Amino acid sequence: MAKVVTLGEIMLRLSTCGYDRFVQAESFDAVYGGGEANVSVSLANYGHDSYFVTKLPAHEIGQCAVNSLRRFGVHTDYIARGGDRIGIYYLETGASMRPSKVIYDRAHSAISEALPQDFDFEEIFRDATWFHWTGITPALGKSAQQVLEQALICAKKHNVTVSVDLNYRKKLWTPQQAQECMTRLMKYVDVCIGNEEDAEKCLGFKPGNTDVTQGSLELGGYEQIFTEMQKKFGFKYVVTSLRESYSASDNGWSALAYDGKEFYRSRKYDIRIVDRVGGGDSFSAGFIHGLLKYGDFKEALEFAVAASALKHTIRGDFNLVSEREVETLKNGDASGRVQR
């Protein structure tokens, strides 16, 4: 299998129990997760040599984050140690018409203050096949942007395929800040992944009359901006998940991809949500694995959608499914019957 590298922030996630609100909480469930770390775990589960790059404090909580990755087979050789704190986010899980809520406590985290010299990118990208990052990392600040750009330069020097999940986070930066930074970094990207908000806020492309809050999708709008994005930035693939939000508990889930010649929409799943955090990351990991395994973007898209549909049924950030489980769903068995 391939050597795949991701770079970003892993955080301590503190979740209210069940569907409790923050004001009801007397204790929190603690797990670890973050965009690129979530992708690394999925790719390790699919059998790849998956390496996660970040910076974490040398204290015990930093070590807990490292251990959470090692538990699922992610290589942590390139994690720098230092800094004062690990980022935290608090999660209140929504239900029915009440949305989930996230509160960040991540300012001055170790990775946000890391410097390029904290990492040996020549060693990191030696023999690597793929590099994945998200728009969350440059949103952490100037230092993180410098680290990321050095990583991208080195990845392209080593002929590594680069993918990005645009992942706009309005609590971290403004659309103007995002577009100024992200537009500059797109020259390094081969595969661009992002939903309708990401495309608009990060790159300035709006997909027609789509309104996910009303559960409506206007695919012609996506096809228009995919064509424009591919023409402007030269992406090999432009990909988006298509979430139809009927409520916080029930969504329609499919995807659309463009290879510069053909648009392809995947099968659609109607999903009952246990935990939607990490759903987009599981989609990105599924598409990466699908391209590496099948070499066909349509098969890759079907794998990605099936993988991410399953993630919505699993508590926590990580998509703890095997390749076989994803293939079973991808091939049409969505019965949910007990496996004996």
N, C-alpha and C positions, 0 to 999 in steps of 0.2 A: 504493500500500500504506500501512499504518498506521504512525504513530509510536508505538513501543513502548519503554518505559523499564524497566530493571531496576536494582536497587541491591543491592550486597553486596560480598563479598570475592573477589578473584582471587588465587590462590596459585601459588607455584612447586611443581610436583609432581616429586618425585624417585622414580623407579620402578626396582626391580631389573630386570635384564635377563631377558627371557623369564619363566620360572617360578622363578627363583632365589629362595632365602630371603634374608632380611636378612644372616644370618651368612655367606652365601656371596658377598655383593656386594663387588666390587672397583671397580665403577663404577656410575653411575646414569644412566638416561635422563631428560632434563629437558624437561618441557612445562609449560604453564600451564593453570589451570582453577579452577573454583569454581561453586557452584550457579547463581547468577544470571548469571554470565558465560557459562556453558554455554548457558543459555536464550537469551541475546542472540545468540550465534553461530548457533544454529539459526534464529532468526527472521530474521537477516540473510541466511542461505542461502535462506530462503523468499521473499526479496524485500522485507521490511519495512525501514523506517527504524528500525534498532535501536540504542538508546542505552544504554550501560552506565555507571552512576554508582558511583564508589568513591573512595578516597584511596590514593595510592601514593607512595612515596619518589621524590625528584627524581633519584636516582642511576640508574646504567645498568641495574640489575636491575629497578627499577621501570619503566624505559622498555621493557625487553624484554617485560614483561607488557602494556604498552600496545600494543606492536607486534604481539603475538600476536593481539590483538583486531582491530586495523586490517587485518591480513592477510586476515581473513574478512569484511570489510565492516562491522564494528561501529563506530558513531560513538563517539568518545572525547572529544568536546568538553567534557563535564561532569565529567571526572575531575579531582579536586583533587590537587595535588602537595604533598608534605610528609610529615613523620614519618620515623622511622628505619629501618623494615624492612618487608619484604613477608613475609606468612605462608608457611610451608613445610609440605608434608605428604609423608611417605614412604609408598610403596605396595609391598607384596609381593603379587603376583598368585597366587591359589590355584588349585588344580586338583583335580578329582575330589572326594574327601571332605575335602580340606584347604582351609579358607576363606582368602580374601584378608585381609590385615591392613593397617591404616592407623595411622601414628604422626604426631601433630600437633606442629608446632613453630611456633605462630602467636601466642603471647602477645605483647602490645604491638605488634602490627602497626599500620600506619598507619590503616587503616579502623576498627580497634577503638578508637582514641583520637581519631577525628574528631569534630568538633563541628558542630551545625546551621549555624553561620555559614560553614562551609567550602563551602556549596552554595547556589546561587541557585535554589531550588525553583520560584519563579514562572516563571523562564525555562525551567527543565527541563520543566515540565509544560504549557507553552504549546503548544497544538495537539496534545497527546498524546492517544492513544486508549486506551492500556492501560498499567498499571503492575504489574509482577510482583516479588515478594520471596519469601524463604524464611525458615523458622524458624532457620536458621543465623545470620542476621545479628543478631537480638536476643540470641542466645546468646553473642555476643562481649563483652557487657558493657553497662553503663549508658549509656556514651557512644553506642554504636551504637544502643541502643534509642531514645535521644533523637533521633538523626538520622533513624531510620526513622519514628518517629511524626510528626515534622515533615513528612516526605515524604508520608506517608499523608494527613495533614490537607490538604496542598496539592493532592494528587491528587484528593481528593473535592471540594475547592473548584472544581476545573476540570472536574468531571464525568467523570473518568477511571475506566474500569472497572479494578478491582483484583483480582488473583489472588494466592493464597499457596500455596506448597508447604510444608506443615507441617515436614517434614524434621527430625525430632528427632535430636539428636546427644548421646548419653549421655556422651561425653568432654568436652562443653562445659558442660552444666548438668544439674540434677536434674529429675525430673518435676514436683516442687513449684514450682521456679523457672520452668519452662517454662509450666506452667498459669497461674501468676499473671500472667505477662507476655502470653502468647499469647491468653488469654481476653479480656484488655482490648483487644487489637488487632483482634479479629475483627469489631468493629462497622464497620470500614472495608472489609471484604472482600466481594466479590461471588461469586468462584469459589474454592472451597476444595478443594485437592488434597492427598492424603496417603494413606499405606498404613496397615495395621492398627496398627502400633506407633506411628506418628505420632499417630493419632487418640486412642489411649489415653494416651500420655505427655504430649502437648501440650494436649489438651482433656478428657481423662478419660472417653472413650468406648471401650469394648472390644467388638469384633465377635464375639460368640458363641463358638463352639468352634473357630475357625480356628487352625491351627498350621502355619505355613509351613515349619517345620523338618521336619515330617512330610509335606510336600507336600499338605496338605489345606486345603480352603476350605469355609467354611460361609456361603453367600451370604445366608441369612436374617438372620444376625447383622449383616452389612454394611447390609442394607436397614433394619434397626431403628435402627442408630446414624445412618445418613444422614438418616432421618426426624427423629430427635431433634436432630441438628446443624442441619438446615434450620429446624426450628421454633424453636430457641434463638437462632440467629444471623441468620436471614433470608437465607442464601446463595441465590443464583440457581441455582448448580450445586454439587453435591458429587461429587467424583470420586476414584477410587482406582485405582492399578495393582494387579494381582493376580499376585504372583510365587509360583510353586510351585517351591520349591528342592529339586530332586531331588539335586543336588550342586553344587559350586562351578563345574562345567563345563557343566551342563545344567539349564535351568529351563523351566517352563511360564510363559507370559506373556500376560496378557489384562488387561481393565480393566472397571470398573463405574462408571456415572454415574447421577445422579438430578437431575431438573429440578424437583422439587417435586410432580410428578404421576406420573412414570413412571420405573421403573428399566430400565436398558439395559446388557447385558453384551456386550462386543465379541467378535470372533473371537479364538481362542486360537492362539498360536504356540509351538512347541517350539523353543527356541533353544540353539545351542552357543555358549558365551560366549568371546569373545576378551578383552573388557574391559568389566566391568559398571559401572564408575565413570561417572557422568553419565547412566546409564540413566533415572533418574527425572526428571532435568532435560530430557532429550530428549522425554520423555512430556509434561511440562508445556508445553514449547514447541510440541509438536505439537497439543495441545488448544487452546492460545491461537490458533495459526494456523488451525486447523480452524474454530473459532467465527467468527473474522474473515472467513474465506473463504466458508464454507458457511452460517453462521447457523443451523446445525442441530447439536444436541449429539451426536446419534448418529454423523453423518458425522465430526464433530470427534473423537470418541472412536476411531473406526476409524483415522483419520489418525494420532492420537497413538500408538496401539499399534503400528502399522506402523513409524512413525518410530523409536520406542524399541527395537523388535526389531532394526532395522538398526543402531542405535547399539551394541548389544552385540557387534557384529562388528568394531568399529573401535577401535584402540588410542588412548588419550588421553581427555581429558575431553570434547572437543568432538564433536558429531554432524555429521560432514562429509558430509552427503547433501543432494541437491537435492529440491525438491518433486516433480519428475518421478519420481525413484527411489522416493520414498515412495508416490506414487500407483500406480506399477507393482505394488508389493507389496500395497498396500491393495486393488487390483482383482483380486488372486488369483494373480499370478505370483510364486511362492515357489521356483521351480525352481533358482535360483542358476546358471543356464547362462551361459557366457561371452558377453558382449555384443560383437559384432563389427560 
